[in-house]
Amino acid sequence: MLELAKLCLKEGRIRPQDIGRALDGLQLKDLGRCHHYSVRGDWLQTLDFRDRSVLLHPGRFPRIASATYFENRVACCAFLLPPGSVLPLHDHPTQVVVQKVLCGTATITSYDWDRDDPRSSRAVVVDSKVKYGPDTPASSFGPVNGGVLHEIRNDCQSEPLIFIDIISPPYHKPPQFISCTYYTLARPRENNATVVELDVAHPIVEMDTLLPLD
C-alpha cells in the first residue's frame, strides 16, 4: 500500500484520481497477515485477511484498530472498526484524503466549515449518512471539494468495517505538524438542517495496532 501511495505522488502533490483508480483494484486479501496488538502493546493474535473466515468472529475485535505507513508527504492507513462502533467526528485540515472500503459498510456524514463565516464554529453538511461498501469506487475529499470533517460509523452488528485511507500531508509530521481535532454537535441536528454548530471534543479514541507481516 505504501508503494501505491508513493507512486501516485507527482510534483509534490497527491493525485486523488490516480490513487482512487489504484485503490479500486485492492481487495481485503491484499492486507495479508497482521499481528494484532492491544492499545497497551500486548500481542493479541495474528489475523490473516486472505481468509474471510477471520471476519466470522467479531469478538476478536474489541476496539478500533489501525495500521499506518508513513513516507515523507503521505500516510497510508488501514482501519478496522468493530461491529457497532464509530470513529468520531474529526477533521482533516489542509489535507487530501482518498478512501476505499474493503469490507463491510461505512456510514459517513461529512461537513465543511462555513466559508461565509470562517471564524465561526459553524459547519455545512456536505453528505449525510452516505453508505460506502467494497463495490463503491474510492472517494476523495479535502479543502477543494469539501468534507474536511467526517464521522465514520459501522452500523452492522455482525461484521467489522475495514477501509483504507491515503492521507497527504500526514498528521504530526514536518513541516506542517498537523493535529487531528475531534468535534461534537453543539446541539442535535433538527429537520435535516444544512448548517450545524460544532464544539471541540476530547474523546479518548483508543486504537489497537495492526502490524502487517507480508
C-alpha positions as CSV (number, residue, x, y, z in Angstrom):
1,M,0.0,0.0,0.0
2,L,2.9,2.3,0.8
3,E,4.4,1.8,-2.7
4,L,1.0,2.5,-4.1
5,A,0.9,5.9,-2.4
6,K,4.5,6.8,-3.3
7,L,3.9,6.0,-7.0
8,C,0.9,8.3,-7.0
9,L,2.7,11.3,-5.7
10,K,3.7,13.6,-8.5
11,E,5.3,17.0,-8.4
12,G,4.9,17.1,-4.6
13,R,1.1,16.8,-4.8
14,I,-1.2,13.9,-4.2
15,R,-3.3,13.0,-7.3
16,P,-6.6,11.6,-6.0
17,Q,-7.7,10.3,-9.4
18,D,-4.6,8.1,-9.7
19,I,-4.8,6.8,-6.2
20,G,-8.5,6.2,-6.5
21,R,-8.1,4.0,-9.5
22,A,-5.3,2.1,-7.8
23,L,-7.3,1.6,-4.6
24,D,-10.3,0.3,-6.6
25,G,-8.1,-2.7,-7.5
26,L,-7.5,-3.6,-3.9
27,Q,-9.2,-6.4,-2.1
28,L,-9.4,-7.4,1.5
29,K,-7.0,-10.3,0.9
30,D,-4.3,-7.8,-0.1
31,L,-3.9,-6.8,3.6
32,G,-2.4,-10.2,4.1
33,R,-1.4,-11.3,7.6
34,C,-1.2,-8.8,10.5
35,H,-0.1,-9.1,14.1
36,H,-2.8,-7.5,16.3
37,Y,-1.6,-5.7,19.4
38,S,-3.8,-4.1,22.1
39,V,-3.7,-0.4,22.9
40,R,-1.3,-1.4,25.8
41,G,1.1,-3.0,23.3
42,D,0.2,-6.6,24.3
43,W,0.1,-9.2,21.5
44,L,-3.4,-10.5,21.0
45,Q,-3.5,-12.6,17.8
46,T,-2.4,-13.0,14.2
47,L,-5.1,-12.1,11.6
48,D,-4.9,-13.5,8.1
49,F,-7.2,-11.3,5.9
50,R,-6.6,-13.7,3.0
51,D,-9.1,-16.0,4.8
52,R,-12.5,-14.3,5.1
53,S,-13.5,-16.6,7.9
54,V,-11.4,-14.3,10.2
55,L,-14.4,-11.9,9.9
56,L,-16.9,-14.5,11.3
57,H,-15.6,-13.9,14.9
58,P,-16.5,-10.3,15.7
59,G,-15.5,-10.8,19.3
60,R,-11.9,-10.8,18.1
61,F,-12.1,-7.1,17.5
62,P,-12.6,-5.3,20.9
63,R,-11.5,-1.9,19.7
64,I,-10.8,0.2,16.6
65,A,-7.5,-1.0,15.2
66,S,-5.2,0.7,12.6
67,A,-2.1,0.1,10.6
68,T,-0.2,3.2,9.3
69,Y,2.7,3.6,6.9
70,F,4.4,7.0,6.6
71,E,6.5,8.1,3.7
72,N,7.5,11.8,3.5
73,R,4.4,13.5,2.3
74,V,1.9,10.7,2.5
75,A,0.4,8.3,5.0
76,C,-1.3,5.0,4.1
77,C,-3.7,3.8,6.8
78,A,-5.8,0.7,7.2
79,F,-8.6,1.0,9.8
80,L,-10.7,-1.8,11.3
81,L,-13.9,-0.7,13.1
82,P,-15.6,-3.5,15.2
83,P,-19.4,-4.1,14.7
84,G,-21.5,-1.2,16.0
85,S,-18.5,1.1,16.6
86,V,-17.9,4.7,15.4
87,L,-14.8,6.8,14.5
88,P,-16.0,10.1,16.0
89,L,-16.3,13.3,14.0
90,H,-12.8,14.6,13.3
91,D,-11.0,16.9,10.9
92,H,-8.5,16.7,8.1
93,P,-7.3,20.3,7.9
94,T,-5.5,21.2,4.7
95,Q,-5.3,17.5,3.9
96,V,-6.4,15.5,0.9
97,V,-7.8,12.1,1.7
98,V,-8.6,9.2,-0.7
99,Q,-10.7,6.4,0.9
100,K,-11.7,2.9,-0.1
101,V,-13.8,0.4,1.8
102,L,-12.6,-3.2,1.6
103,C,-15.1,-4.9,3.9
104,G,-18.4,-4.1,5.4
105,T,-20.4,-0.8,5.0
106,A,-19.3,2.6,6.1
107,T,-21.9,5.2,7.0
108,I,-20.3,8.6,6.7
109,T,-21.6,12.0,7.5
110,S,-19.2,14.8,6.3
111,Y,-19.0,18.5,6.9
112,D,-17.1,21.5,5.7
113,W,-16.5,24.8,7.6
114,D,-18.9,27.6,6.7
115,R,-16.9,29.6,4.2
116,D,-19.3,32.6,4.6
117,D,-18.3,32.8,8.2
118,P,-14.8,31.2,8.5
119,R,-14.2,32.4,12.1
120,S,-17.3,30.8,13.5
121,S,-17.8,27.2,14.7
122,R,-20.5,26.7,12.0
123,A,-20.1,23.8,9.6
124,V,-22.1,23.0,6.5
125,V,-23.3,19.4,5.9
126,V,-21.8,18.0,2.7
127,D,-23.1,14.5,2.9
128,S,-25.4,12.9,5.5
129,K,-25.3,9.2,6.3
130,V,-23.9,8.1,2.9
131,K,-23.1,4.4,2.7
132,Y,-19.9,3.1,1.1
133,G,-19.0,-0.6,0.5
134,P,-16.5,-2.7,-1.4
135,D,-18.3,-2.1,-4.6
136,T,-18.3,1.7,-4.2
137,P,-15.5,3.4,-6.1
138,A,-12.8,5.1,-3.9
139,S,-13.9,8.6,-2.8
140,S,-11.8,11.7,-2.1
141,F,-12.2,14.8,-0.1
142,G,-10.3,17.8,1.1
143,P,-10.2,21.6,1.1
144,V,-11.2,21.8,-2.6
145,N,-14.2,19.6,-2.7
146,G,-15.3,19.8,1.0
147,G,-15.9,17.1,3.5
148,V,-12.8,18.0,5.6
149,L,-14.6,16.8,8.8
150,H,-16.4,13.4,8.9
151,E,-17.8,10.8,11.2
152,I,-17.5,7.1,10.1
153,R,-19.9,4.5,11.6
154,N,-20.1,0.7,11.3
155,D,-23.8,0.2,11.9
156,C,-23.5,-3.6,11.2
157,Q,-23.7,-5.7,14.4
158,S,-22.1,-8.8,13.0
159,E,-19.2,-7.7,10.7
160,P,-16.2,-5.4,11.1
161,L,-15.7,-2.4,8.7
162,I,-12.3,-2.2,7.1
163,F,-11.2,0.7,4.9
164,I,-8.0,2.3,3.5
165,D,-7.2,6.0,3.8
166,I,-4.4,7.7,1.8
167,I,-3.7,11.0,3.5
168,S,-1.5,13.8,2.4
169,P,0.2,15.5,4.1
170,P,0.2,13.2,7.1
171,Y,-0.7,14.1,10.7
172,H,2.1,15.0,13.1
173,K,4.8,15.1,10.5
174,P,7.1,18.0,9.5
175,P,6.9,20.6,8.2
176,Q,3.1,21.2,9.0
177,F,2.8,19.0,12.1
178,I,-1.0,18.8,11.5
179,S,-3.1,17.8,14.5
180,C,-6.4,15.9,14.4
181,T,-9.2,17.6,16.3
182,Y,-12.4,15.8,17.4
183,Y,-15.8,17.5,17.5
184,T,-19.4,17.0,18.6
185,L,-22.6,18.7,17.6
186,A,-23.3,21.6,19.9
187,R,-27.0,20.6,19.7
188,P,-28.9,17.8,17.9
189,R,-29.3,18.3,14.2
190,E,-33.0,19.0,13.6
191,N,-35.1,18.8,10.4
192,N,-32.2,17.8,8.2
193,A,-30.5,21.2,8.9
194,T,-27.7,22.0,6.4
195,V,-25.7,24.2,8.9
196,V,-24.7,23.0,12.3
197,E,-22.7,24.3,15.3
198,L,-19.7,22.2,16.4
199,D,-17.9,22.1,19.7
200,V,-14.4,20.8,20.2
201,A,-14.5,17.4,21.9
202,H,-11.8,15.4,23.7
203,P,-12.8,11.8,23.2
204,I,-10.4,9.1,24.1
205,V,-10.2,7.0,20.9
206,E,-8.1,4.0,22.0
207,M,-6.9,2.1,19.0
208,D,-5.2,-1.3,18.8
209,T,-2.4,-1.7,16.3
210,L,-2.2,-3.9,13.3
211,L,1.4,-4.7,12.2
212,P,1.4,-6.2,8.7
213,L,3.6,-9.2,8.2
214,D,3.5,-9.6,4.4
